[in-house]
Amino acid sequence: MTNSSTPQHTAAVLFDVDGTLIDSSYIHTLAWWRAFRQAGYDVPMASIHRSVGMGGDKILDSLLPKDRDTDEDADIMTSHAAVFSTYWPSLRRLDGARELLAQCHDSGLAVALASSARGVDLEVLRATIDADAFIHAATSSADAEESKPAPDILVAALKAVDVSAENAVYVGDAVWDIYAAGALNIPAIGLTCGGTSEAELREAGAVEVYENPRELLDNLAGSAIGKLAARAR
């Protein structure tokens, strides 16, 4: 967990990273597909994509046979990480991502990346976003005992900025993000840029849905984030 020395904030906006700020959901899908194939499992990409956003351990439990040799799970996750790392140079932030973080920061909100990525991946993702000046804290998989849809990573992010759940909004792209926020009664904004439909995000409990960071930025004042900032002033 990383955080900067900043004044106390009364409210915060938490962001998922993969698929929300970085265009990487389908890269993770491909990485898992290749890792499964290397281990002898033929899992359809569509099924994998619908699971992306959960922790790696939960992805394996969801998609692989229950009677498998779980001693091989660590090797599969290592393979996924290795394949994903080959795409680091191709990673791109989504349109409006940096500006969205900047506007949230300038609105007086604490900004935290509630990511369950490995620490080394998180460093690359942060460099790709190029918005560290607007980020007060960031979490990695090491900060959560249980992965999404459990809310542990959000709890860690809130602790890092010293803000309570009732004074936060979460932004994510997968239903697993929405479920994690719901477990803490945090309003969640869904983005469809990770490949999940508006209907699915709303059914999971998203209070608002936008296409991408740019559309959320363009509508920020009237969004749950804008209302939170107004209340915190």
C-alpha positions in Angstrom: 0.0 0.0 0.0 1.3 3.4 -0.9 0.1 6.8 0.2 1.4 10.4 0.1 1.6 12.9 2.9 -1.5 15.0 2.3 -4.0 17.0 4.4 -6.8 15.1 6.0 -9.8 14.5 3.6 -13.4 14.0 4.7 -14.4 12.1 1.5 -12.8 9.9 -1.1 -13.3 8.4 -4.6 -11.8 4.9 -5.1 -11.0 3.6 -8.5 -10.5 0.1 -9.9 -7.6 0.2 -12.4 -7.7 -2.6 -14.9 -10.5 -2.0 -17.4 -11.5 1.2 -15.6 -8.5 3.5 -16.1 -6.4 1.2 -18.2 -7.6 -0.6 -21.4 -6.5 -4.1 -20.2 -9.6 -6.3 -19.6 -9.1 -8.2 -22.8 -5.4 -8.5 -22.3 -6.1 -10.2 -19.0 -8.6 -12.4 -20.8 -6.0 -13.5 -23.3 -3.4 -14.0 -20.6 -5.7 -16.3 -18.6 -6.7 -18.2 -21.7 -3.0 -18.9 -22.6 -2.2 -19.8 -19.0 -5.1 -22.3 -18.9 -4.1 -23.7 -22.3 -0.5 -24.2 -21.0 -2.0 -26.1 -18.0 -4.2 -28.3 -20.3 -7.5 -26.5 -19.8 -9.6 -25.3 -22.7 -11.7 -22.5 -21.3 -13.7 -20.2 -23.6 -12.5 -16.6 -23.7 -16.1 -15.4 -23.2 -16.3 -17.2 -19.9 -12.9 -15.9 -18.9 -13.8 -12.3 -19.7 -16.9 -12.5 -17.5 -14.7 -13.5 -14.6 -12.0 -10.9 -15.0 -12.2 -8.5 -12.1 -12.3 -11.3 -9.5 -9.1 -12.2 -7.8 -7.0 -14.8 -9.6 -7.8 -17.5 -6.9 -11.5 -17.0 -7.5 -11.1 -17.0 -11.3 -9.5 -20.5 -11.0 -12.2 -21.8 -8.6 -14.9 -20.4 -10.9 -13.6 -21.7 -14.3 -11.6 -24.8 -13.6 -12.8 -28.3 -12.5 -13.5 -28.7 -8.7 -11.6 -32.0 -8.7 -8.4 -30.5 -10.3 -5.0 -30.7 -8.7 -5.0 -27.4 -6.9 -1.2 -27.7 -6.3 -0.9 -26.5 -9.9 -2.9 -23.3 -9.3 0.1 -21.2 -8.3 1.8 -22.2 -11.6 -1.2 -21.1 -13.6 -1.3 -17.7 -11.9 2.4 -17.3 -12.5 1.8 -18.1 -16.2 -0.9 -15.5 -16.4 1.3 -12.9 -14.8 4.1 -13.8 -17.2 1.9 -13.5 -20.2 0.4 -10.2 -19.0 3.8 -8.7 -18.5 4.7 -9.2 -22.1 1.9 -6.7 -22.9 3.2 -4.0 -20.5 4.6 -1.9 -23.4 1.2 -2.0 -25.1 -0.9 -0.8 -22.1 -2.7 2.5 -22.6 -4.8 4.6 -20.3 -8.4 5.0 -21.3 -9.5 8.3 -22.7 -10.1 10.9 -19.9 -8.6 8.7 -17.1 -5.8 11.1 -16.1 -8.1 14.1 -16.3 -10.8 12.4 -14.3 -8.3 11.7 -11.4 -7.1 15.3 -11.6 -10.6 16.7 -11.4 -11.5 14.5 -8.4 -8.3 15.6 -6.7 -8.9 19.3 -7.5 -12.5 18.9 -6.1 -11.0 18.2 -2.7 -11.5 14.5 -2.7 -9.0 11.9 -1.6 -8.2 9.7 -4.7 -7.2 6.1 -4.1 -6.5 3.3 -6.6 -8.3 0.2 -5.1 -6.4 -2.3 -7.2 -5.8 -5.9 -6.5 -3.0 -6.1 -9.1 0.4 -7.5 -8.1 2.7 -4.8 -6.8 5.0 -5.0 -9.9 1.9 -4.7 -12.2 0.6 -1.8 -10.2 3.8 0.1 -10.7 3.4 -0.3 -14.5 -0.3 0.6 -14.4 0.4 3.8 -12.4 3.2 4.8 -14.9 0.7 4.2 -17.7 -1.9 6.4 -16.1 0.7 9.1 -15.4 -1.3 10.8 -12.7 0.6 10.2 -9.5 0.3 13.9 -8.6 -3.4 13.4 -8.2 -3.3 10.0 -6.4 -3.2 9.9 -2.6 -3.0 6.2 -2.1 -2.9 2.9 -4.0 -3.4 -0.7 -3.0 -2.1 -4.0 -4.4 -3.0 -7.6 -3.9 -0.7 -7.7 -0.9 -3.1 -5.4 1.0 -6.1 -7.8 0.9 -6.6 -11.1 2.6 -9.5 -12.0 0.3 -9.9 -10.9 -3.3 -12.9 -9.3 -5.1 -15.8 -9.6 -4.9 -14.9 -9.5 -1.2 -14.5 -5.9 -0.2 -11.0 -6.2 1.5 -9.2 -4.2 -1.1 -11.7 -1.3 -0.7 -11.3 -1.5 3.0 -7.5 -1.2 2.6 -7.9 1.8 0.3 -10.3 3.6 2.7 -7.8 3.0 5.5 -5.0 4.4 3.4 -6.8 7.7 3.0 -8.4 7.6 6.4 -12.0 8.0 5.1 -15.0 6.1 6.1 -17.1 4.0 3.7 -20.1 6.3 4.1 -18.0 9.2 2.6 -16.8 7.4 -0.4 -17.7 6.5 -4.0 -16.2 3.6 -6.0 -15.7 3.5 -9.8 -15.2 0.1 -11.5 -15.9 -1.8 -14.7 -16.9 -5.3 -13.6 -19.8 -6.6 -11.6 -17.3 -7.9 -9.1 -16.3 -4.3 -8.4 -19.9 -3.4 -7.9 -20.5 -6.3 -5.5 -17.4 -5.4 -3.5 -18.6 -1.8 -3.1 -22.1 -3.0 -2.2 -20.7 -5.1 0.6 -19.7 -1.8 2.3 -22.7 0.2 1.2 -20.5 2.4 -1.0 -22.2 3.8 -4.1 -20.6 2.4 -7.2 -20.3 3.9 -10.6 -19.9 1.4 -13.4 -18.0 2.0 -16.6 -18.7 -0.2 -19.7 -15.2 0.3 -21.2 -14.1 -3.0 -19.6 -16.6 -4.9 -21.7 -19.5 -5.4 -19.2 -22.9 -4.1 -20.3 -24.8 -1.3 -18.6 -27.6 -3.7 -17.8 -25.3 -6.1 -16.0 -23.6 -3.3 -14.1 -27.0 -1.8 -13.0 -28.3 -5.2 -12.1 -25.2 -5.7 -9.9 -26.1 -2.5 -8.1 -24.3 0.4 -9.9 -26.0 3.7 -9.1 -24.8 5.2 -12.4 -23.2 3.8 -15.6 -21.0 5.7 -18.1 -19.2 4.5 -21.2 -15.7 5.4 -20.1 -13.7 7.9 -17.9 -14.2 10.7 -20.4 -18.0 10.4 -20.2 -17.9 10.3 -16.4 -15.6 13.4 -16.4 -18.0 15.2 -18.8 -20.9 14.5 -16.3 -18.9 14.7 -13.1 -20.8 17.6 -11.5 -24.1 15.8 -11.5 -22.6 12.4 -10.7 -22.4 10.6 -7.4 -18.8 11.9 -7.2 -19.8 15.5 -7.8 -22.5 15.2 -5.2 -20.0 13.7 -2.7 -17.5 16.6 -3.4 -20.3 19.2 -2.9 -21.3 17.6 0.4 -17.6 17.4 1.6 -17.0 21.1 1.0 
